[in-house]
Amino acid sequence: MTRLFFRQTVMPMTLGMFVCIGAGCGTVDPGVDSGAGSLDYDEFKANIQPVFDSRGCSNSNCHYRDKNNPNSGGPGGSLRIFNCKTDPCTEDQFRANFDSASGMTDIANPAGSKLLLKPLAVSAGGIQHLGGDIFPNTSDPDYLTILSWIQSPL
């Protein structure tokens, strides 16, 4: 291998890989007690999944998980969900959506859950979301639906 090839190709690729790993690309934040398993699955299916579908979270440009290839989908970070509106979900797909969403909750501090902060407008206390502001404020009915679900574990 020539030095020029190494400097121009291998070194930048290696550096990029370390930057991505160091930044936590595609990972769920460690140390957050998600409460997975403590949240109400039936409530999720009836009221939370419809929010994801109606707000576009589960479309192919966001947090979409491909039903034919569950390891691929949209660019949407840690949350990966199947769209259950255009093509009904199986129980396994609903369960996968529930697990993914539950992993972004904080039962000890429901309003501090990433599931609520990411889609909340920064001006209302949210954190940057590449998908834009989904909830303009904490009075949004869908924000309150998700908050209520997190506040009411089994």
Stockholm file with secondary structure:
# STOCKHOLM 1.0

chainA/1-154         MTRLFFRQTVMPMTLGMFVCIGAGCGTVDPGVDSGAGSLDYDEFKANIQPVFDSRGCSNSNCHYRDKNNPNSGGPGGSLRIFNCKTDPCTEDQFRANFDSASGMTDIANPAGSKLLLKPLAVSAGGIQHLGGDIFPNTSDPDYLTILSWIQSPL
#=GR chainA/1-154 SS CCHHHIIIIIHHHHHHHHHHHHHTTTCCCTTCCCCTTTSCHHHIIIIIHHHHHHTTTTSTTTTBBCSSCTTCBCSCTTCCBCCCSSSCCCHHHHHHHHHHHHTTCCTTSGGGCHHHHTTBCGGGTCCCCTTCCSBSSTTCHHHHHHHHHHHSCC
#=GC SS_cons         CCHHHIIIIIHHHHHHHHHHHHHTTTCCCTTCCCCTTTSCHHHIIIIIHHHHHHTTTTSTTTTBBCSSCTTCBCSCTTCCBCCCSSSCCCHHHHHHHHHHHHTTCCTTSGGGCHHHHTTBCGGGTCCCCTTCCSBSSTTCHHHHHHHHHHHSCC
//
